[in-house]
């Protein structure tokens, strides 16, 4: 009895996958009959429901017989009005909808509903039709036997071509399924309202220190918070804010000197190390795996008395900005100087191209400069429309947009491919955002390239605003009642979490549109 059940289960799975009616589908039994009714078969459409009392004369003799029949199905009665899930099994015709149906009819309707919800792919139906056409015998009249020639068997090339067609259908179906999964991961962001939740505060630094920098680990769940002479690494996953690690940096060798202040910090080398930039002529690195800190003096001679201002991290080089317009390339492994180049003036802002081949800088002249990192030369100078002092730059990760902000609070959005073509020295912006009236401190696109974040440290209420890409409409419901007075913010790798520094604390916002953190 157990073997028959196992065999029956295997045949049911095979029948549903191949779109072949499993065994026999029975019609309702009359009260005077105790034997199963005639068998119903034949191919039915995936979109048209099959009637419960079809003519059984369409069955084929070569269909498999059921390996086992449960006799209790004849006596079983199922009330379709008892549960909401069983109400879906009713027919469209009210006159043929009894409150109770027999077990075999209930099984038939369940099977039909499953096939409606999970239709057989087109390439499977095509393969089944081709297989059946081979097995189907051709019926010829006796009078035409001599006139008609016998069909020649398929050649090897035809068989190969047929297999190739089936393989192409399977490949196309797989590509469609994969594209749907990718599109589901990056759903279009709504233009009007942004769904978000405030996840509270994290006290990142002790005492009266103020946060001057935030950085998110490339693999997620770790944020780097710096301020004053302190650095702290915090574990964050959007729900549980557990401290992961805390490191304080202070020069205690000579108490007459001021503590070493950290101006900028960033992850590099795949998130295994952290670089710390201070106004001094040395920079420091922290190896997170070993827990060791190292000072590097390779720039002392070249820097002179100038201060280190900022750092830009790429997979192949660390670019340190020195006061006076000098840019110095550092090898991420050896920490030695690779090259140096000079700009006309101190750049107020910079950003990398998505492929890290170019570096874009801008400053008081209101001109955006494009630097080729392979030759260390300026290959293009573009005038930022209406700007006397460009203070912020950002390029979207998908390589479609370049945004610039100036001291007057105006944001220009350009087509990035158009700028790379180098046809115009004064390109016209695609969009001009004039909602801000104070200096733009920072611009940034989220990793999905669907949100443009703008901040202004001179604004009265909220310093941070979100704009939808590509409609460039500002979200009126963000940040809601929460005040964001900071120019330091960061997105998680999948845009699911937005971090915003305020004093010595970090505010967390969960963007609910994105499924992953």
N, C-alpha and C positions, 0 to 999 in steps of 0.2 A: 504493500500500500504506500509506504514511504517513497519507494523508487518511482512509482507512478506519479506522485506529486512532484518530485524533482524533475522528471521528464516533462511534465505538463508545464512547469514554470519556465524551463528552457525554451519550449516551443512558443509560449506566450511572448517572451522577449524577442525571439527571432521573428515572429509574425509582426510585431509592432515596428521593428526596425525595417523590415523589408516591405512594409505596406501590403502584406498578404493577409487576408482575413484569417484570424486564428480559428482553426478547427471548424466548428459549425456554430452558426448563430441561430438560436432557436426562437421561434415565434411563441407567443403566449399559449399555454396549454388550456384546452377546454376542461371543464369540470368533469366530463365523462371519460376523458382520455388519460391514460397513465403512461403512454409511450411518447418519446420525443417526436416533435413534428418534423416536417421536411427541412432540408438544409438550404440555407440561403448563402449565395456567394456572388462573385462577380466584382469587378472593379468599380468603385464609386468615387465621385469627385471629393476633393478635400474641402470644398466650400459648401457643397450641398448636403444637408443632413439626410440620412437614409431613413426611410419609413420603417416602423417596427414590424409591419406585416407585408414585406415584399414577397413577390412571387418566388417560390423556391425552385422553379423550373430552370432558372438561369445558372444553377450550380454545375460545376464541371466534375467529371468522374475522377480526374487525376488529382484533386485536392486532398491534402492529408486529413485523415480521420482523427477525431480527438482521442488522445491516449487514455483519458479518464473523464468520467462525467459524475458530478456530484448529484446524487439522487435527491438530496435534501433541498436543492434549488427549486424543485417543482413544488414543494410545500412551503417554501419561504415566502413571506409577504413583507414588502418594504414600503413604509409610509413616506412619500416624497415631501409631505408638508411638515415633517417633524423637524428637519434641520434646514438651514439656509443653503448648505452645500448640496443637498439632494433636490432642492427646488429648481436648480439649474438643469436637472435632467428631464424636466417636463417638456412636452412638445408644444409647438406654436399653436396648434389647433386645440382650443379649450374643450371641445367635445370628446377628444381622445386623450384626456388627461385624468385618469382615475387617481384617487387619493393613494391607493395601494397597487403595487405591481408585483409580479412574481420575480423570484430570484434570478432566473435565467434572463428575463427581459431587463432587469436591473443591471446585470453584468454586461449585456449588449450595449446599453446606453452609456455605461461608464467607459467602455472601450471606445465608443464613438466620440465621446467628449474628449478623451485623451488624444485621439488622432486629430481632432479639430484644433486643440490647443497646440499640439506638437506635430505639425504636418511633416510629411516626409520631404526631404530636400529634392529639388528638381533633378539633380544629377543622379540620385538613387533611382528615381522613377525611370529616368532615361536608360540607366543600366539594366533595370529589371525588364523594361519593355524590349530591349535588344536581346536579352537572354531568353525571354519567352518566344520572341519571333524565330529564334534559331530552333527551339524545340517543337514549335507548332508544325504539324505535318500539313502539307499542301494537298488539297482534295482535287482530283482531276477526273473528268469524265472519261469513260472508256473509249468514246469516239475520238477523243483528242489525244490519246496516248501516242499515236503514230506521228501526228503532226507536230506536237510540241517536243522540243528537245529537252533533255534532262539538264537541270541546272548544275552548273559546274561548282565544285566546292570553292570557298573563298581562298584566295591566294594568301601567301604569307605577308605580302605588303599590305593587303587590305586589313588583315588581322592587326598588324602593327599600327596602321592608321586609326583603326577603331579603338584600340587601347589608348592611343595618344589622345583621341577626342575625349574619352572618359577621364583621363588624367588631367586634361586641361579644364574640364568642368569642375573636377574636385579642387584644383588649384584656385580657380576663380571663386568658388564658394568659400574657400578658406580665406582668401584675400578680403572678401566682403565681410566675413565674420570678424577678421582681425581689425579692419577699418572701423567697424561698429564699436568694437571694444575700445579702440583708441579715442574715437569721438566721444564715447561715454565717459572716458577719463577726463577729457577736456570739454566739458559742456560749455555752451555759450553763456556768458555772464549776463544777467538781466540789466537793462539800462536804468530802470527807475529806482528800485530799492535794493539795497545790499543786505543780505541775511547774515547777521553776525551776532556773537555773544561775547560779553565781557567776562573774562576768566579770572579777574582779580589782579593782585599786585604781588611782585616778588621784590624783597629788599635785597638788592644786589650788592651794595657797598655799605660798610659800617661808618658810623660817625657822620660828619658833615660833608663828606666827599660827594661830588656831583659826577654823574655819568657823562663822559665825553665821547664814548664810542661803544657800539654794539656790533657783534659779528656772529653769524650763524654757522655752525659746523656744516661742512658739505654733506655729511651723512645724516644730519638732523639730530634733534633732541639735545644738542649742546649749544649753549650760547656763551659768547665771550663778552664780558662787561668790564670796561676800564674806566678809571677816573682818579685823578690825583696821582698818587704813587701806588695805587692798588689795582690788581687784576683779579678777576674772579670768573670761574667757569661753572655754569649752572646747568643742571639737567632739567629739561623742560620737554613735556610731550603733549601739552595742551590740557591735560587733566590733573597731572600730579607734578607739583613744583618742588622736587627734591633737590637739595644742594648736592652737586656732584664733586666739586673740587674748588678750593679757594687758595690763591697765591697772592701774597703781598710783597711788593718790591720796594725797598727803601735802602738808601746809601747810609750805612751805619759806621763806615770806617772813619769818617771825619764828621763829627757832630756840628762843626762850624758851617759845613755846606748844607744847602737845602736838599731835601729828599729828591730823588730822581723822579721827575714828573713824567707821566705817560701821556703822550699827546694822541697817538694813534696805535691801533693794534689790529691784527688780522691773522686768520688761519692761512697756512700755506703747506705745501708738500702733502697734499691730500688730506689735510686736517691733522697731520701728525705733529706739526710744530706751529708755534705762534711767534710772530715778529712784533716787537715793541719799539715804537718810534718816540723819542723824546727830543727836546730842544738841544740836547748835548750832541757832540760830534760822534758819539757811539750809538749803536743800536743793539738790542738784546733779542735773543731767541730762547724759547722754552720748548724743550722736547717733552711732549706729553706722555710718551711711552716710558721714558726713563725718569721723568720728573726732575730734570736738571735744567739750569739756567746758564746761558753763556753770553758774555759780552764780546762784541766784535769791533775792532779798531781799524778796520781796513779802509775807512773813509776819512780818517783824521787829516791826512795830508791834503787830500783833494778838496775837502769841505772847508778847511781853514777855520775862520771864526764864524762862519755862517751856521744857521740852525737847520736841523732836519724838520721838514714841515709835514710831510705826508708819505704814504706808501701805497703803491698799486701792485696787486698780486695777480700774476698769470701763471700757467703751468710751467713755463720755461724760464721766467725771469721775475725778479722782484725789482720794481722801479721805485727808488726813493727820491722824493722831491726835496731839493735843497733851496733855501732862501737865496734869491738872486736869479732864479730862472734856470738852475742847473738840474738835470735829470740823470740819475746814476743807476745803471743796471747791475744787479747783484745776482750771482748764481745761487739758486735755492738750496743746493747741497753743500758746496764748499764755502758759501758766504763771502766769496771774493768778488772784487770789482771786475766786471766784464767790459763795460763801456760807459761812456758819459756823453751827453749832448746838452746843448744850451738853447733855451728859448729867448725870445726878445724881451719878455718880462715875466714876472712871477705869475704862473697860471692860477686862477682862482678856482678852477674846477677841471676835472678830467674824467674820462671814461674809456674803456676798452671797446673795440668792436667785438661782436659775438664770437669770431674765430681767433681773437687775440693777435691778429696780424697788424692792426693799426691802433694807435693811441690818439684820442681827440682831446685837445686842450683848448681852453678859452680864458679870457681875463678882461682887463680894464679896457682894452681896445674894442671890444665887441666883435671880435673876429674868432671864428672857430678854425683851429689848425689841425690838420690831419698828418700824423707822423707814421712813417713806415718803419716798424721796429727791426726789420731785416737790414735796412740800410741806414737807419737812424737819421733820416732826412725828412723835412717837411715837404710833402707831396701836394698839398692843397691848402689854400686859405679861403674860407667862406665867410662872407659878411652875415652876421646875425641881424636880421631885419629889425630896425627900430631899437637896437640895443647899444647903449654907451658903455655898459659894463656887464658882461655875461658872468653870472655867478653860479650856474648849475647846468650840468649836462647829463643826459641819460640816453642809452640806446636799448631798444627792446630786444629780448632774447631771440625772437624770431627773425630779427634783422629787417623789420619793416619801417620802424619809426626812429627818429632822432629828435629828442626834446631838449630845448634850451630855455633857461629862465634868467631874467636880468634883474638889475637892481630896482627897476620900477615896478616889479611884480607881474610882468607880462611873460607868458610862456608861449613860445613858438614851437610848433610840431612840424617837422620836415619829413619828407619821404627819404629814408636812408638809402635805398638803391639809386635814387636820383642824385644824391650827393656824391656817391661813389663814381658816378659816370663823369663827373668833373666838367660838365658842360657850362654851368653857370657859376659865376663868382658871387652872385647875390640871388640865391634861389628863393622862390616864394613859398611861404609856409603853407602846409595843408590846412592847419588849424591854428588860430590865435586865441588863447585862453586869457581872458582879462578879469577873472573873478578875484584875483589877489591884487591888493593895492600896495603891498609892502615888499621888501626885498625877498626874492626866492632864495632860500638857504640851501635846499637840496631837492633834487628830482630823482625818481627811481621807478622802474617798471617792475612789477611782480614777476616771478619765474614763468607764469603762464602767459605773460604779455597781454593781459586783459585789464590791468589796472595801472594807472599812472598816479603815483603818490607825489604830492608836492607839499613842501613845508616852508614856513616863514617864521623866523624867530622874532620878527617885529609885529606880528599880528596881535590884535587885542584879545580875542577869545581863543579860538582853536588854531593852532599852528600847523596842523596836518589835515589835508583834504585828499579825497579819492576822486579820480575821474575815470569814467568808463572808456575803454578802448574797443572799437574805433569811433564811437559817437562823440567822445570827449565831453560828455555831460557829467557834471559833478553830482555825486551822491549826497542828497540833502539829509538823509537819515544817519549818516556817519559823521562823527563818532557818537551822535546822540547826546545824552546828558553828560558824557565823560569829557573832561577838558584835557587836551593834549598840547601841553606847552613844552615842546622840544623840537629839536632838529635832528635828533638821533633816533633812527628806527631801523627795523630789519624784518624781512620776510623769511619764513621757513622754506626749505627746498621745494615743497609742493604747493606753496601759497596758502596752506590751510591755517597758518598762525601768523599773526602780525604783532610784532613787539615794538613798544614805544617807550623810550626812557623819559623819566620825569624825576628830576632831583637825583636821589640815590635809589630809586625804585624803578621797576620795569612793569608796565601795564601789558596784559595779554588780551588779545582779541582773537576769537576763533571765527574765521570766515567759513560759514557753514555750507557755502556753495561748493567748496573743494572738499572732496572725500578724505584725502590724505593730508597729513600734517606737512 
